């Protein structure tokens, strides 16, 4: 199964609690996604599916960026350990040039899907 298909199958399109204007593929429950990734985790030596959740730090950054989008327009932003890409997507919505980096191939797939859902362009590393 392709990474993008796996992300779509194991998550629901919704929004982070504090950033309702950003559409994200997120896990609706912790246990099913964790169990579904177990085989992939063992064969690929990958970390747990941190990408399937909007972490509080990313939510705080997205709120901060949305509060002053003009401050981010035209800037270069690196969303490091990007997870679902929430902070990078918020920066891209504000007009920043964004690179989102994550070591998890499923996380990179989620970032690409989430960016497409929000109609923003960013580079995934």
N, CA, C and O atoms as a GROMACS GRO file, in nm:
protein
  500
    1UNK      N    1   0.085  -0.119   0.000
    1UNK     CA    2   0.000   0.000   0.000
    1UNK      C    3   0.090   0.125   0.000
    1UNK      O    4   0.184   0.135   0.078
    2UNK      N    5   0.058   0.217  -0.087
    2UNK     CA    6   0.133   0.342  -0.092
    2UNK      C    7   0.114   0.421   0.036
    2UNK      O    8   0.011   0.408   0.103
    3UNK      N    9   0.212   0.501   0.071
    3UNK     CA   10   0.207   0.578   0.196
    3UNK      C   11   0.086   0.670   0.200
    3UNK      O   12   0.019   0.679   0.303
    4UNK      N   13   0.057   0.739   0.090
    4UNK     CA   14  -0.057   0.831   0.088
    4UNK      C   15  -0.189   0.756   0.111
    4UNK      O   16  -0.277   0.804   0.181
    5UNK      N   17  -0.201   0.637   0.051
    5UNK     CA   18  -0.321   0.557   0.068
    5UNK      C   19  -0.335   0.511   0.212
    5UNK      O   20  -0.445   0.508   0.267
    6UNK      N   21  -0.223   0.475   0.274
    6UNK     CA   22  -0.225   0.434   0.414
    6UNK      C   23  -0.272   0.550   0.502
    6UNK      O   24  -0.357   0.531   0.590
    7UNK      N   25  -0.218   0.668   0.480
    7UNK     CA   26  -0.257   0.785   0.559
    7UNK      C   27  -0.407   0.811   0.545
    7UNK      O   28  -0.476   0.831   0.645
    8UNK      N   29  -0.456   0.809   0.423
    8UNK     CA   30  -0.600   0.832   0.401
    8UNK      C   31  -0.686   0.725   0.470
    8UNK      O   32  -0.791   0.756   0.526
    9UNK      N   33  -0.641   0.598   0.465
    9UNK     CA   34  -0.718   0.488   0.521
    9UNK      C   35  -0.722   0.489   0.674
    9UNK      O   36  -0.818   0.442   0.734
   10UNK      N   37  -0.617   0.543   0.736
   10UNK     CA   38  -0.606   0.534   0.880
   10UNK      C   39  -0.642   0.664   0.953
   10UNK      O   40  -0.636   0.670   1.076
   11UNK      N   41  -0.678   0.768   0.879
   11UNK     CA   42  -0.708   0.897   0.940
   11UNK      C   43  -0.838   0.952   0.885
   11UNK      O   44  -0.898   0.895   0.794
   12UNK      N   45  -0.880   1.063   0.940
   12UNK     CA   46  -0.996   1.136   0.889
   12UNK      C   47  -0.954   1.279   0.860
   12UNK      O   48  -0.870   1.336   0.931
   13UNK      N   49  -1.012   1.336   0.757
   13UNK     CA   50  -0.986   1.476   0.726
   13UNK      C   51  -1.065   1.561   0.824
   13UNK      O   52  -1.187   1.550   0.835
   14UNK      N   53  -0.994   1.645   0.895
   14UNK     CA   54  -1.055   1.732   0.995
   14UNK      C   55  -0.968   1.853   1.015
   14UNK      O   56  -0.906   1.902   0.921
   15UNK      N   57  -0.964   1.902   1.136
   15UNK     CA   58  -0.883   2.020   1.168
   15UNK      C   59  -0.831   2.009   1.310
   15UNK      O   60  -0.890   1.941   1.394
   16UNK      N   61  -0.721   2.076   1.335
   16UNK     CA   62  -0.668   2.084   1.471
   16UNK      C   63  -0.763   2.170   1.553
   16UNK      O   64  -0.832   2.257   1.500
   17UNK      N   65  -0.766   2.145   1.682
   17UNK     CA   66  -0.858   2.215   1.771
   17UNK      C   67  -0.842   2.366   1.766
   17UNK      O   68  -0.941   2.439   1.763
   18UNK      N   69  -0.718   2.414   1.766
   18UNK     CA   70  -0.693   2.558   1.770
   18UNK      C   71  -0.676   2.621   1.632
   18UNK      O   72  -0.667   2.744   1.620
   19UNK      N   73  -0.672   2.541   1.528
   19UNK     CA   74  -0.652   2.590   1.392
   19UNK      C   75  -0.757   2.533   1.298
   19UNK      O   76  -0.725   2.455   1.209
   20UNK      N   77  -0.882   2.570   1.318
   20UNK     CA   78  -0.989   2.511   1.236
   20UNK      C   79  -0.981   2.546   1.088
   20UNK      O   80  -1.046   2.481   1.006
   21UNK      N   81  -0.902   2.646   1.052
   21UNK     CA   82  -0.889   2.684   0.912
   21UNK      C   83  -0.789   2.601   0.835
   21UNK      O   84  -0.772   2.620   0.714
   22UNK      N   85  -0.722   2.507   0.901
   22UNK     CA   86  -0.623   2.421   0.836
   22UNK      C   87  -0.677   2.279   0.836
   22UNK      O   88  -0.699   2.220   0.941
   23UNK      N   89  -0.700   2.224   0.714
   23UNK     CA   90  -0.749   2.087   0.702
   23UNK      C   91  -0.632   1.990   0.715
   23UNK      O   92  -0.527   2.008   0.653
   24UNK      N   93  -0.652   1.885   0.796
   24UNK     CA   94  -0.546   1.788   0.821
   24UNK      C   95  -0.602   1.647   0.826
   24UNK      O   96  -0.713   1.626   0.875
   25UNK      N   97  -0.525   1.552   0.777
   25UNK     CA   98  -0.557   1.411   0.797
   25UNK      C   99  -0.501   1.374   0.934
   25UNK      O  100  -0.380   1.372   0.954
   26UNK      N  101  -0.591   1.344   1.029
   26UNK     CA  102  -0.550   1.314   1.166
   26UNK      C  103  -0.617   1.185   1.214
   26UNK      O  104  -0.724   1.147   1.166
   27UNK      N  105  -0.552   1.120   1.309
   27UNK     CA  106  -0.611   1.001   1.370
   27UNK      C  107  -0.728   1.044   1.457
   27UNK      O  108  -0.718   1.141   1.532
   28UNK      N  109  -0.836   0.972   1.448
   28UNK     CA  110  -0.950   1.002   1.533
   28UNK      C  111  -0.938   0.932   1.668
   28UNK      O  112  -0.998   0.975   1.767
   29UNK      N  113  -0.862   0.824   1.671
   29UNK     CA  114  -0.836   0.752   1.794
   29UNK      C  115  -0.692   0.705   1.792
   29UNK      O  116  -0.636   0.677   1.686
   30UNK      N  117  -0.631   0.697   1.909
   30UNK     CA  118  -0.491   0.661   1.919
   30UNK      C  119  -0.464   0.514   1.887
   30UNK      O  120  -0.375   0.486   1.807
   31UNK      N  121  -0.536   0.423   1.946
   31UNK     CA  122  -0.502   0.281   1.936
   31UNK      C  123  -0.509   0.224   1.795
   31UNK      O  124  -0.414   0.157   1.755
   32UNK      N  125  -0.615   0.245   1.717
   32UNK     CA  126  -0.618   0.182   1.584
   32UNK      C  127  -0.502   0.223   1.493
   32UNK      O  128  -0.446   0.138   1.424
   33UNK      N  129  -0.465   0.351   1.493
   33UNK     CA  130  -0.354   0.391   1.405
   33UNK      C  131  -0.223   0.332   1.454
   33UNK      O  132  -0.138   0.294   1.373
   34UNK      N  133  -0.206   0.324   1.584
   34UNK     CA  134  -0.083   0.266   1.638
   34UNK      C  135  -0.073   0.120   1.598
   34UNK      O  136   0.034   0.074   1.556
   35UNK      N  137  -0.182   0.046   1.610
   35UNK     CA  138  -0.181  -0.095   1.573
   35UNK      C  139  -0.161  -0.114   1.422
   35UNK      O  140  -0.091  -0.205   1.381
   36UNK      N  141  -0.221  -0.029   1.342
   36UNK     CA  142  -0.210  -0.041   1.197
   36UNK      C  143  -0.067  -0.016   1.150
   36UNK      O  144  -0.026  -0.071   1.047
   37UNK      N  145   0.007   0.064   1.222
   37UNK     CA  146   0.144   0.095   1.178
   37UNK      C  147   0.248  -0.002   1.234
   37UNK      O  148   0.364   0.004   1.193
   38UNK      N  149   0.210  -0.088   1.324
   38UNK     CA  150   0.307  -0.178   1.387
   38UNK      C  151   0.390  -0.256   1.286
   38UNK      O  152   0.512  -0.262   1.299
   39UNK      N  153   0.328  -0.318   1.185
   39UNK     CA  154   0.404  -0.396   1.088
   39UNK      C  155   0.500  -0.309   1.011
   39UNK      O  156   0.616  -0.345   0.991
   40UNK      N  157   0.453  -0.194   0.967
   40UNK     CA  158   0.540  -0.102   0.894
   40UNK      C  159   0.654  -0.055   0.984
   40UNK      O  160   0.768  -0.047   0.940
   41UNK      N  161   0.623  -0.024   1.108
   41UNK     CA  162   0.726   0.024   1.200
   41UNK      C  163   0.837  -0.079   1.216
   41UNK      O  164   0.955  -0.044   1.215
   42UNK      N  165   0.800  -0.205   1.230
   42UNK     CA  166   0.902  -0.308   1.249
   42UNK      C  167   0.986  -0.332   1.124
   42UNK      O  168   1.107  -0.349   1.135
   43UNK      N  169   0.924  -0.333   1.007
   43UNK     CA  170   0.999  -0.360   0.885
   43UNK      C  171   1.082  -0.241   0.839
   43UNK      O  172   1.188  -0.259   0.779
   44UNK      N  173   1.036  -0.120   0.866
   44UNK     CA  174   1.104   0.000   0.820
   44UNK      C  175   1.186   0.068   0.930
   44UNK      O  176   1.254   0.168   0.904
   45UNK      N  177   1.180   0.015   1.052
   45UNK     CA  178   1.250   0.074   1.166
   45UNK      C  179   1.212   0.222   1.181
   45UNK      O  180   1.299   0.309   1.190
   46UNK      N  181   1.083   0.248   1.184
   46UNK     CA  182   1.030   0.384   1.191
   46UNK      C  183   0.970   0.412   1.328
   46UNK      O  184   0.932   0.320   1.400
   47UNK      N  185   0.961   0.539   1.363
   47UNK     CA  186   0.902   0.577   1.492
   47UNK      C  187   0.750   0.565   1.489
   47UNK      O  188   0.691   0.548   1.382
   48UNK      N  189   0.685   0.573   1.605
   48UNK     CA  190   0.539   0.571   1.610
   48UNK      C  191   0.479   0.685   1.528
   48UNK      O  192   0.550   0.778   1.491
   49UNK      N  193   0.348   0.677   1.497
   49UNK     CA  194   0.286   0.773   1.405
   49UNK      C  195   0.258   0.911   1.466
   49UNK      O  196   0.143   0.951   1.481
   50UNK      N  197   0.364   0.982   1.500
   50UNK     CA  198   0.349   1.117   1.555
   50UNK      C  199   0.283   1.211   1.455
   50UNK      O  200   0.220   1.310   1.493
   51UNK      N  201   0.296   1.180   1.327
   51UNK     CA  202   0.240   1.262   1.220
   51UNK      C  203   0.087   1.262   1.219
   51UNK      O  204   0.027   1.348   1.155
   52UNK      N  205   0.025   1.169   1.288
   52UNK     CA  206  -0.121   1.155   1.284
   52UNK      C  207  -0.193   1.243   1.385
   52UNK      O  208  -0.314   1.233   1.403
   53UNK      N  209  -0.118   1.330   1.452
   53UNK     CA  210  -0.175   1.415   1.555
   53UNK      C  211  -0.125   1.558   1.540
   53UNK      O  212  -0.012   1.580   1.497
   54UNK      N  213  -0.208   1.654   1.575
   54UNK     CA  214  -0.167   1.795   1.576
   54UNK      C  215  -0.111   1.823   1.714
   54UNK      O  216  -0.186   1.836   1.811
   55UNK      N  217   0.020   1.832   1.724
   55UNK     CA  218   0.085   1.850   1.853
   55UNK      C  219   0.066   1.994   1.902
   55UNK      O  220   0.058   2.086   1.821
   56UNK      N  221   0.058   2.013   2.033
   56UNK     CA  222   0.032   2.147   2.090
   56UNK      C  223   0.131   2.254   2.043
   56UNK      O  224   0.091   2.368   2.021
   57UNK      N  225   0.258   2.219   2.029
   57UNK     CA  226   0.356   2.317   1.982
   57UNK      C  227   0.326   2.366   1.842
   57UNK      O  228   0.337   2.485   1.813
   58UNK      N  229   0.288   2.275   1.754
   58UNK     CA  230   0.252   2.314   1.617
   58UNK      C  231   0.125   2.396   1.616
   58UNK      O  232   0.112   2.491   1.539
   59UNK      N  233   0.030   2.359   1.702
   59UNK     CA  234  -0.093   2.438   1.710
   59UNK      C  235  -0.064   2.580   1.757
   59UNK      O  236  -0.119   2.676   1.702
   60UNK      N  237   0.022   2.593   1.857
   60UNK     CA  238   0.057   2.726   1.907
   60UNK      C  239   0.126   2.809   1.798
   60UNK      O  240   0.097   2.927   1.782
   61UNK      N  241   0.216   2.747   1.724
   61UNK     CA  242   0.283   2.819   1.614
   61UNK      C  243   0.183   2.859   1.507
   61UNK      O  244   0.190   2.971   1.455
   62UNK      N  245   0.092   2.771   1.472
   62UNK     CA  246  -0.008   2.802   1.369
   62UNK      C  247  -0.096   2.919   1.412
   62UNK      O  248  -0.128   3.006   1.330
   63UNK      N  249  -0.134   2.923   1.538
   63UNK     CA  250  -0.214   3.035   1.591
   63UNK      C  251  -0.134   3.164   1.586
   63UNK      O  252  -0.186   3.268   1.546
   64UNK      N  253  -0.007   3.157   1.625
   64UNK     CA  254   0.081   3.274   1.622
   64UNK      C  255   0.098   3.327   1.480
   64UNK      O  256   0.092   3.448   1.457
   65UNK      N  257   0.119   3.238   1.386
   65UNK     CA  258   0.137   3.278   1.245
   65UNK      C  259   0.008   3.340   1.191
   65UNK      O  260   0.012   3.442   1.123
   66UNK      N  261  -0.106   3.276   1.220
   66UNK     CA  262  -0.235   3.327   1.170
   66UNK      C  263  -0.268   3.464   1.227
   66UNK      O  264  -0.341   3.541   1.164
   67UNK      N  265  -0.215   3.496   1.345
   67UNK     CA  266  -0.244   3.625   1.407
   67UNK      C  267  -0.171   3.740   1.339
   67UNK      O  268  -0.214   3.855   1.349
   68UNK      N  269  -0.060   3.711   1.271
   68UNK     CA  270   0.017   3.816   1.204
   68UNK      C  271   0.074   3.762   1.073
   68UNK      O  272   0.196   3.751   1.059
   69UNK      N  273  -0.012   3.730   0.977
   69UNK     CA  274   0.038   3.669   0.853
   69UNK      C  275   0.134   3.756   0.774
   69UNK      O  276   0.222   3.704   0.707
   70UNK      N  277   0.119   3.887   0.781
   70UNK     CA  278   0.208   3.976   0.705
   70UNK      C  279   0.353   3.962   0.749
   70UNK      O  280   0.445   3.984   0.670
   71UNK      N  281   0.375   3.925   0.874
   71UNK     CA  282   0.511   3.908   0.925
   71UNK      C  283   0.580   3.787   0.863
   71UNK      O  284   0.703   3.776   0.868
   72UNK      N  285   0.503   3.696   0.805
   72UNK     CA  286   0.559   3.573   0.750
   72UNK      C  287   0.567   3.573   0.598
   72UNK      O  288   0.638   3.491   0.540
   73UNK      N  289   0.497   3.663   0.533
   73UNK     CA  290   0.494   3.668   0.387
   73UNK      C  291   0.634   3.686   0.330
   73UNK      O  292   0.707   3.777   0.370
   74UNK      N  293   0.671   3.599   0.238
   74UNK     CA  294   0.800   3.608   0.171
   74UNK      C  295   0.917   3.552   0.250
   74UNK      O  296   1.028   3.543   0.196
   75UNK      N  297   0.896   3.513   0.372
   75UNK     CA  298   1.006   3.457   0.454
   75UNK      C  299   1.029   3.310   0.419
   75UNK      O  300   0.941   3.242   0.367
   76UNK      N  301   1.149   3.264   0.448
   76UNK     CA  302   1.182   3.122   0.434
   76UNK      C  303   1.160   3.055   0.569
   76UNK      O  304   1.210   3.102   0.671
   77UNK      N  305   1.086   2.945   0.568
   77UNK     CA  306   1.053   2.875   0.692
   77UNK      C  307   1.088   2.728   0.677
   77UNK      O  308   1.060   2.666   0.574
   78UNK      N  309   1.151   2.672   0.781
   78UNK     CA  310   1.177   2.528   0.788
   78UNK      C  311   1.092   2.473   0.900
   78UNK      O  312   1.110   2.508   1.017
   79UNK      N  313   0.998   2.386   0.866
   79UNK     CA  314   0.918   2.316   0.965
   79UNK      C  315   0.992   2.186   0.991
   79UNK      O  316   0.976   2.089   0.916
   80UNK      N  317   1.072   2.183   1.096
   80UNK     CA  318   1.161   2.070   1.127
   80UNK      C  319   1.088   1.971   1.218
   80UNK      O  320   1.022   2.012   1.313
   81UNK      N  321   1.101   1.841   1.188
   81UNK     CA  322   1.024   1.738   1.260
   81UNK      C  323   0.876   1.776   1.247
   81UNK      O  324   0.804   1.786   1.346
   82UNK      N  325   0.834   1.795   1.123
   82UNK     CA  326   0.708   1.859   1.090
   82UNK      C  327   0.583   1.780   1.127
   82UNK      O  328   0.476   1.839   1.142
   83UNK      N  329   0.594   1.649   1.143
   83UNK     CA  330   0.475   1.571   1.178
   83UNK      C  331   0.370   1.578   1.069
   83UNK      O  332   0.394   1.534   0.957
   84UNK      N  333   0.255   1.635   1.102
   84UNK     CA  334   0.147   1.649   1.003
   84UNK      C  335   0.165   1.773   0.916
   84UNK      O  336   0.091   1.792   0.820
   85UNK      N  337   0.262   1.858   0.949
   85UNK     CA  338   0.290   1.976   0.869
   85UNK      C  339   0.210   2.099   0.906
   85UNK      O  340   0.210   2.197   0.832
   86UNK      N  341   0.141   2.097   1.020
   86UNK     CA  342   0.052   2.207   1.057
   86UNK      C  343   0.122   2.343   1.059
   86UNK      O  344   0.072   2.438   0.998
   87UNK      N  345   0.236   2.355   1.126
   87UNK     CA  346   0.304   2.484   1.134
   87UNK      C  347   0.350   2.531   0.997
   87UNK      O  348   0.336   2.649   0.964
   88UNK      N  349   0.406   2.441   0.918
   88UNK     CA  350   0.450   2.477   0.784
   88UNK      C  351   0.336   2.518   0.693
   88UNK      O  352   0.349   2.611   0.614
   89UNK      N  353   0.224   2.449   0.705
   89UNK     CA  354   0.107   2.484   0.623
   89UNK      C  355   0.056   2.622   0.662
   89UNK      O  356   0.021   2.703   0.576
   90UNK      N  357   0.052   2.650   0.792
   90UNK     CA  358   0.008   2.783   0.838
   90UNK      C  359   0.101   2.891   0.784
   90UNK      O  360   0.056   2.997   0.742
   91UNK      N  361   0.232   2.863   0.785
   91UNK     CA  362   0.329   2.960   0.731
   91UNK      C  363   0.309   2.978   0.581
   91UNK      O  364   0.316   3.090   0.531
   92UNK      N  365   0.285   2.870   0.509
   92UNK     CA  366   0.262   2.878   0.364
   92UNK      C  367   0.134   2.956   0.336
   92UNK      O  368   0.129   3.034   0.240
   93UNK      N  369   0.030   2.937   0.416
   93UNK     CA  370  -0.093   3.013   0.399
   93UNK      C  371  -0.069   3.162   0.420
   93UNK      O  372  -0.138   3.246   0.361
   94UNK      N  373   0.030   3.196   0.503
   94UNK     CA  374   0.064   3.335   0.528
   94UNK      C  375   0.156   3.392   0.421
   94UNK      O  376   0.189   3.510   0.424
   95UNK      N  377   0.199   3.308   0.326
   95UNK     CA  378   0.283   3.355   0.217
   95UNK      C  379   0.430   3.325   0.231
   95UNK      O  380   0.511   3.377   0.154
   96UNK      N  381   0.468   3.243   0.328
   96UNK     CA  382   0.608   3.205   0.344
   96UNK      C  383   0.646   3.097   0.243
   96UNK      O  384   0.560   3.026   0.190
   97UNK      N  385   0.774   3.087   0.216
   97UNK     CA  386   0.830   2.980   0.135
   97UNK      C  387   0.873   2.872   0.234
   97UNK      O  388   0.962   2.894   0.316
   98UNK      N  389   0.810   2.755   0.228
   98UNK     CA  390   0.823   2.656   0.334
   98UNK      C  391   0.887   2.528   0.287
   98UNK      O  392   0.856   2.476   0.179
   99UNK      N  393   0.978   2.476   0.370
   99UNK     CA  394   1.030   2.341   0.357
   99UNK      C  395   0.989   2.269   0.484
   99UNK      O  396   1.013   2.318   0.594
  100UNK      N  397   0.926   2.152   0.470
  100UNK     CA  398   0.883   2.072   0.584
  100UNK      C  399   0.965   1.944   0.585
  100UNK      O  400   0.968   1.871   0.486
  101UNK      N  401   1.031   1.916   0.696
  101UNK     CA  402   1.120   1.801   0.705
  101UNK      C  403   1.072   1.704   0.813
  101UNK      O  404   1.037   1.745   0.923
  102UNK      N  405   1.072   1.575   0.779
  102UNK     CA  406   1.040   1.472   0.876
  102UNK      C  407   1.108   1.343   0.834
  102UNK      O  408   1.121   1.316   0.714
  103UNK      N  409   1.153   1.262   0.931
  103UNK     CA  410   1.221   1.137   0.897
  103UNK      C  411   1.125   1.025   0.863
  103UNK      O  412   1.166   0.925   0.803
  104UNK      N  413   0.998   1.038   0.901
  104UNK     CA  414   0.900   0.933   0.881
  104UNK      C  415   0.838   0.943   0.742
  104UNK      O  416   0.780   1.046   0.707
  105UNK      N  417   0.850   0.837   0.663
  105UNK     CA  418   0.795   0.842   0.526
  105UNK      C  419   0.643   0.858   0.528
  105UNK      O  420   0.588   0.918   0.435
  106UNK      N  421   0.575   0.806   0.629
  106UNK     CA  422   0.431   0.827   0.640
  106UNK      C  423   0.402   0.973   0.677
  106UNK      O  424   0.302   1.030   0.632
  107UNK      N  425   0.487   1.031   0.759
  107UNK     CA  426   0.473   1.173   0.792
  107UNK      C  427   0.489   1.260   0.670
  107UNK      O  428   0.414   1.356   0.651
  108UNK      N  429   0.587   1.228   0.586
  108UNK     CA  430   0.606   1.306   0.463
  108UNK      C  431   0.485   1.293   0.372
  108UNK      O  432   0.445   1.389   0.307
  109UNK      N  433   0.428   1.173   0.367
  109UNK     CA  434   0.306   1.154   0.286
  109UNK      C  435   0.192   1.237   0.343
  109UNK      O  436   0.117   1.300   0.268
  110UNK      N  437   0.178   1.238   0.475
  110UNK     CA  438   0.072   1.317   0.539
  110UNK      C  439   0.091   1.466   0.512
  110UNK      O  440  -0.006   1.538   0.487
  111UNK      N  441   0.214   1.512   0.516
  111UNK     CA  442   0.241   1.654   0.487
  111UNK      C  443   0.199   1.688   0.345
  111UNK      O  444   0.134   1.790   0.322
  112UNK      N  445   0.236   1.603   0.249
  112UNK     CA  446   0.198   1.628   0.109
  112UNK      C  447   0.045   1.631   0.094
  112UNK      O  448  -0.008   1.720   0.028
  113UNK      N  449  -0.024   1.535   0.156
  113UNK     CA  450  -0.170   1.532   0.148
  113UNK      C  451  -0.232   1.655   0.215
  113UNK      O  452  -0.324   1.716   0.161
  114UNK      N  453  -0.181   1.690   0.332
  114UNK     CA  454  -0.236   1.805   0.405
  114UNK      C  455  -0.211   1.935   0.330
  114UNK      O  456  -0.298   2.022   0.326
  115UNK      N  457  -0.094   1.950   0.271
  115UNK     CA  458  -0.065   2.070   0.192
  115UNK      C  459  -0.161   2.080   0.073
  115UNK      O  460  -0.213   2.187   0.043
  116UNK      N  461  -0.184   1.967   0.007
  116UNK     CA  462  -0.276   1.966  -0.108
  116UNK      C  463  -0.418   2.003  -0.064
  116UNK      O  464  -0.485   2.080  -0.133
  117UNK      N  465  -0.463   1.949   0.047
  117UNK     CA  466  -0.598   1.981   0.097
  117UNK      C  467  -0.613   2.130   0.127
  117UNK      O  468  -0.723   2.185   0.116
  118UNK      N  469  -0.503   2.195   0.166
  118UNK     CA  470  -0.506   2.337   0.200
  118UNK      C  471  -0.463   2.426   0.085
  118UNK      O  472  -0.452   2.548   0.099
  119UNK      N  473  -0.438   2.362  -0.030
  119UNK     CA  474  -0.401   2.434  -0.152
  119UNK      C  475  -0.280   2.526  -0.132
  119UNK      O  476  -0.279   2.641  -0.177
  120UNK      N  477  -0.179   2.472  -0.062
  120UNK     CA  478  -0.054   2.546  -0.044
  120UNK      C  479   0.060   2.464  -0.103
  120UNK      O  480   0.052   2.342  -0.114
  121UNK      N  481   0.163   2.534  -0.140
  121UNK     CA  482   0.282   2.469  -0.194
  121UNK      C  483   0.393   2.475  -0.091
  121UNK      O  484   0.421   2.581  -0.034
  122UNK      N  485   0.455   2.360  -0.068
  122UNK     CA  486   0.573   2.355   0.019
  122UNK      C  487   0.659   2.238  -0.025
  122UNK      O  488   0.610   2.145  -0.089
  123UNK      N  489   0.785   2.244   0.008
  123UNK     CA  490   0.876   2.134  -0.024
  123UNK      C  491   0.881   2.038   0.094
  123UNK      O  492   0.890   2.081   0.209
  124UNK      N  493   0.875   1.910   0.065
  124UNK     CA  494   0.881   1.808   0.170
  124UNK      C  495   1.017   1.741   0.163
  124UNK      O  496   1.055   1.686   0.060
  125UNK      N  497   1.088   1.746   0.274
  125UNK     CA  498   1.223   1.687   0.282
  125UNK      C  499   1.224   1.567   0.372
  125UNK      O  500   1.328   1.504   0.391
   0.00000   0.00000   0.00000
